[in-house]
Amino acid sequence: MRPHHARSRREVISVWGGAPYLAVMLNRLALSLCLPLCLAALPGPAAATTQDDVLEAAVLTGWQTPDGTQMTALRLRLAPGWKTYWRSPGDAGIPPEFDWSGSRNLKAVQIHWPAPSVFHTAGFTTIGYHDELVLPVEIRPRDPSRPVDLEVTVDLGICRDICLPASLHLTARIDPPGAPDASIRAALAARPKTGREAGLAAISCGVEPIADGLRLTATLTLPQQGGVETVAIETADRRVWVSEAEALRKGGTLKAVAELVPPHAAPFALDRSGVTVTVISDKGAMEVTGCPAP
């Protein structure tokens, strides 16, 4: 599915690593246009489904870390059979969008994404979470001597046989030191492995121009990660549309090819240091940022 070269974004509280967090709502326009018609065509009980029927959300206030940040989390509980999406959800998914700007005494936010699952539905591959998502959120206060009044609006998609656009408005007072939380610790432990932890020996990315952008071929010297491997490729510039990667493994080498299309739909200079490659399997995930030339 090609983009229309127009992507919405919202710049919010800064994220560690230098760049602001740009949350991009892929396919949201298409969903908003088709959803009323799709719901109207469904039989009675399904058409009555609302966000409150299938989604519960809360802020877990967590604990203060040794360097003065607070490890908190957003907890989403979904009805059986429902799912929501990862930051890079695939062509048919809807990535979540976060707005932290209503918060007070909040300087920076870092989201620690647990390894997602891969779903295959109606010929589409999407990436996300089912049943429950505990999403660790590490926050840094502007003034460490004062509590943080956390306020976040989250726009996301939730799906089963139908998809619903959901919007959450959550608030919490984060008053250190807090207390350990087993569910947050478990979510942190479920983050993707680093390249070293997964046995990555080498990675490179070949790039060639195409009519409306670039074709990127990532080559990884990496042991089999378990079962079917799905590769997701992201760029530092969230305005760049990235196609679903076609992955092929031969022994200890995994290759993945994806097309990158910027808003101006033309070849562009790729920041290789900002390319993130994630390999997802039924045993978890491996993630590495930075992909040098061959």
Secondary structure per residue as TSV (DSSP state, phi and psi in degrees):
chain	resnum	aa	ss	phi	psi
A	1	M	-	360.0	115.8
A	2	R	-	-80.1	148.2
A	3	P	-	-76.4	165.1
A	4	H	-	-94.5	13.9
A	5	H	S	59.8	29.6
A	6	A	-	-139.7	118.0
A	7	R	-	-128.6	134.1
A	8	S	-	-83.8	151.2
A	9	R	-	-154.2	160.5
A	10	R	-	-138.6	125.4
A	11	E	E	-90.0	126.1
A	12	V	E	-125.3	-161.4
A	13	I	E	-50.2	138.2
A	14	S	E	-62.5	151.6
A	15	V	-	-112.2	140.4
A	16	W	T	-58.7	143.8
A	17	G	T	114.2	-4.7
A	18	G	S	104.8	-51.5
A	19	A	S	-82.9	148.4
A	20	P	E	-68.9	155.3
A	21	Y	E	-78.3	116.7
A	22	L	E	-107.8	106.8
A	23	A	-	-96.1	121.2
A	24	V	-	-107.1	128.4
A	25	M	-	-95.3	81.2
A	26	L	T	-65.7	135.9
A	27	N	T	65.2	7.9
A	28	R	H	-66.0	-38.3
A	29	L	H	-62.5	-44.8
A	30	A	H	-61.5	-40.8
A	31	L	H	-64.1	-44.1
A	32	S	H	-65.1	-29.5
A	33	L	H	-77.3	-38.6
A	34	C	H	-90.5	-20.2
A	35	L	H	-59.1	-47.7
A	36	P	H	-58.5	-38.7
A	37	L	H	-69.5	-40.4
A	38	C	H	-64.3	-43.9
A	39	L	H	-67.8	-36.7
A	40	A	H	-65.5	-27.6
A	41	A	T	-82.8	-9.4
A	42	L	S	-82.2	154.5
A	43	P	-	-66.4	167.0
A	44	G	H	-44.2	-63.5
A	45	P	H	-60.2	-42.3
A	46	A	H	-65.7	-37.1
A	47	A	H	-65.3	-21.3
A	48	A	T	-87.4	-1.7
A	49	T	-	-63.4	132.9
A	50	T	-	-124.3	167.9
A	51	Q	H	-55.1	-43.4
A	52	D	H	-65.5	-22.0
A	53	D	H	-72.2	-26.5
A	54	V	H	-126.6	-2.7
A	55	L	E	-140.8	130.0
A	56	E	E	-122.9	144.0
A	57	A	E	-141.7	149.7
A	58	A	E	-156.0	161.8
A	59	V	E	-100.1	129.0
A	60	L	E	-98.2	121.2
A	61	T	E	-79.0	-22.8
A	62	G	E	65.8	-148.3
A	63	W	E	-139.1	162.1
A	64	Q	E	-84.1	133.4
A	65	T	-	-86.7	165.6
A	66	P	T	-58.5	-28.1
A	67	D	T	-93.6	11.8
A	68	G	S	95.0	-2.4
A	69	T	-	-82.5	171.4
A	70	Q	E	-119.6	125.2
A	71	M	E	-90.0	105.3
A	72	T	E	-113.7	-171.0
A	73	A	E	-162.9	154.6
A	74	L	E	-100.7	129.6
A	75	R	E	-111.2	120.1
A	76	L	E	-112.4	125.3
A	77	R	E	-113.0	124.0
A	78	L	E	-109.3	149.0
A	79	A	-	-64.5	155.5
A	80	P	T	-52.5	132.8
A	81	G	T	88.2	-8.4
A	82	W	-	-94.8	152.8
A	83	K	E	-140.5	163.0
A	84	T	E	-133.8	-179.0
A	85	Y	E	-117.6	154.1
A	86	W	-	-77.0	173.0
A	87	R	S	-62.6	-28.5
A	88	S	S	-122.5	90.3
A	89	P	-	-90.4	2.4
A	90	G	-	90.8	170.2
A	91	D	T	-60.6	-33.3
A	92	A	T	-102.5	5.3
A	93	G	-	-95.8	171.7
A	94	I	-	-124.4	108.3
A	95	P	-	-71.0	146.6
A	96	P	-	-71.7	150.8
A	97	E	E	-123.0	130.9
A	98	F	E	-116.0	136.6
A	99	D	E	-126.8	110.7
A	100	W	-	-100.6	6.2
A	101	S	T	-67.1	-17.4
A	102	G	T	-80.2	-5.3
A	103	S	-	-73.7	155.0
A	104	R	B	-117.8	140.1
A	105	N	S	64.4	32.0
A	106	L	E	-111.6	122.0
A	107	K	E	-97.4	-44.2
A	108	A	E	-152.0	155.9
A	109	V	E	-132.8	136.3
A	110	Q	E	-130.0	121.0
A	111	I	E	-92.9	132.3
A	112	H	-	-108.2	98.0
A	113	W	-	-77.2	124.9
A	114	P	-	-67.2	158.3
A	115	A	-	-59.5	129.9
A	116	P	-	-88.0	176.7
A	117	S	E	-109.0	161.2
A	118	V	E	-110.0	133.1
A	119	F	E	-118.3	141.1
A	120	H	E	-120.2	111.6
A	121	T	E	-137.7	125.6
A	122	A	T	51.5	38.5
A	123	G	T	84.5	-0.9
A	124	F	E	-107.7	146.4
A	125	T	E	-107.6	123.8
A	126	T	E	-126.3	162.5
A	127	I	E	-129.0	129.8
A	128	G	E	179.9	-144.8
A	129	Y	E	-139.7	149.8
A	130	H	E	-126.9	160.1
A	131	D	S	68.2	-68.7
A	132	E	E	-147.7	139.5
A	133	L	E	-125.9	119.8
A	134	V	E	-103.4	112.0
A	135	L	E	-106.6	101.0
A	136	P	E	-63.3	134.2
A	137	V	E	-129.5	112.4
A	138	E	E	-93.1	123.5
A	139	I	E	-116.3	146.0
A	140	R	E	-118.1	121.9
A	141	P	E	-77.2	154.4
A	142	R	S	-70.1	-43.3
A	143	D	S	-118.5	104.1
A	144	P	T	-62.3	-16.5
A	145	S	T	-82.0	-8.4
A	146	R	S	-117.3	153.4
A	147	P	-	-70.0	162.6
A	148	V	E	-103.0	126.6
A	149	D	E	-92.6	99.4
A	150	L	E	-84.7	130.8
A	151	E	E	-139.6	121.7
A	152	V	E	-136.0	138.3
A	153	T	E	-108.3	128.2
A	154	V	E	-120.4	121.6
A	155	D	E	-104.9	127.7
A	156	L	E	-152.0	167.2
A	157	G	E	-106.4	140.9
A	158	I	E	-127.7	137.1
A	159	C	E	-139.3	148.7
A	160	R	S	-141.5	-108.9
A	161	D	S	-75.3	-25.0
A	162	I	S	-125.4	165.9
A	163	C	E	-116.1	139.4
A	164	L	E	-122.3	137.3
A	165	P	E	-78.3	129.4
A	166	A	E	-117.4	148.9
A	167	S	E	-135.9	128.1
A	168	L	E	-117.8	141.6
A	169	H	E	-126.2	111.2
A	170	L	E	-122.2	141.9
A	171	T	E	-134.3	152.7
A	172	A	E	-165.5	146.2
A	173	R	E	-93.7	123.2
A	174	I	E	-102.4	104.4
A	175	D	-	-118.4	101.4
A	176	P	T	-59.0	156.1
A	177	P	T	-88.5	-11.4
A	178	G	B	70.6	-157.4
A	179	A	-	-151.7	151.9
A	180	P	-	-57.3	148.6
A	181	D	-	-133.3	118.7
A	182	A	H	-63.5	-36.1
A	183	S	H	-69.7	-35.3
A	184	I	H	-68.4	-42.6
A	185	R	H	-60.8	-40.2
A	186	A	H	-64.7	-39.8
A	187	A	H	-66.5	-38.0
A	188	L	H	-65.2	-38.6
A	189	A	H	-67.7	-20.2
A	190	A	T	-90.7	6.1
A	191	R	S	-64.0	156.5
A	192	P	-	-57.6	148.8
A	193	K	B	-67.5	155.8
A	194	T	-	-76.3	168.0
A	195	G	H	-58.1	-42.8
A	196	R	H	-63.0	-44.3
A	197	E	H	-62.5	-32.5
A	198	A	H	-87.6	-5.2
A	199	G	T	87.9	20.6
A	200	L	-	-66.2	122.4
A	201	A	-	-94.6	-32.0
A	202	A	E	-162.2	152.9
A	203	I	E	-147.1	141.3
A	204	S	E	-149.1	158.1
A	205	C	E	-130.9	117.8
A	206	G	E	-88.8	141.6
A	207	V	E	-129.8	133.5
A	208	E	E	-135.8	144.4
A	209	P	E	-72.1	146.0
A	210	I	E	-125.6	176.6
A	211	A	T	-56.3	-40.9
A	212	D	T	-117.3	19.2
A	213	G	E	167.4	-130.1
A	214	L	E	-135.2	151.2
A	215	R	E	-108.0	124.7
A	216	L	E	-110.5	131.0
A	217	T	E	-118.0	110.3
A	218	A	E	-93.8	130.9
A	219	T	E	-119.5	120.6
A	220	L	E	-119.1	130.4
A	221	T	E	-92.0	101.0
A	222	L	-	-150.4	131.4
A	223	P	-	-61.3	154.2
A	224	Q	-	-53.6	129.4
A	225	Q	-	-90.7	-8.7
A	226	G	S	118.9	123.2
A	227	G	S	60.2	-149.1
A	228	V	S	-76.9	131.5
A	229	E	-	-102.8	129.1
A	230	T	E	-112.2	132.5
A	231	V	E	-109.6	129.1
A	232	A	E	-114.2	132.7
A	233	I	E	-117.9	132.1
A	234	E	E	-129.5	156.0
A	235	T	-	-116.2	162.2
A	236	A	S	-64.3	-32.0
A	237	D	S	-88.6	105.6
A	238	R	T	-71.7	-5.8
A	239	R	T	-77.1	-16.8
A	240	V	S	-78.6	122.4
A	241	W	E	-76.6	133.5
A	242	V	E	-121.5	127.1
A	243	S	-	-72.0	165.6
A	244	E	-	-61.9	131.2
A	245	A	-	-78.5	139.3
A	246	E	E	-94.3	116.3
A	247	A	E	-109.5	142.9
A	248	L	E	-142.4	127.5
A	249	R	E	-107.8	136.0
A	250	K	E	-131.1	102.0
A	251	G	T	62.5	-124.0
A	252	G	T	-88.6	9.5
A	253	T	E	-115.5	129.8
A	254	L	E	-117.1	124.4
A	255	K	E	-115.2	142.5
A	256	A	E	-138.6	134.7
A	257	V	E	-121.1	131.0
A	258	A	E	-142.6	155.7
A	259	E	E	-104.0	139.0
A	260	L	E	-116.2	123.5
A	261	V	E	-125.8	115.0
A	262	P	-	-80.6	171.7
A	263	P	T	-57.6	-32.4
A	264	H	T	-87.1	1.8
A	265	A	-	53.1	57.7
A	266	A	S	-156.6	159.9
A	267	P	-	-54.3	148.8
A	268	F	-	-148.3	168.2
A	269	A	-	-84.7	117.9
A	270	L	-	-88.9	131.2
A	271	D	-	-82.3	98.3
A	272	R	G	-64.8	-30.1
A	273	S	G	-67.1	-20.2
A	274	G	G	-99.1	5.4
A	275	V	-	-79.3	126.1
A	276	T	E	-112.1	128.7
A	277	V	E	-115.1	123.8
A	278	T	E	-120.2	128.7
A	279	V	E	-108.2	119.4
A	280	I	E	-112.3	132.2
A	281	S	E	-136.9	-177.6
A	282	D	T	-74.8	-2.3
A	283	K	T	-108.2	11.2
A	284	G	E	123.6	-145.0
A	285	A	E	-152.1	159.3
A	286	M	E	-126.4	136.1
A	287	E	E	-135.4	135.2
A	288	V	E	-139.5	138.6
A	289	T	E	-112.8	132.0
A	290	G	-	105.5	122.5
A	291	C	-	-141.3	95.1
A	292	P	-	-72.2	167.8
A	293	A	-	-66.9	152.3
A	294	P	-	-59.5	360.0
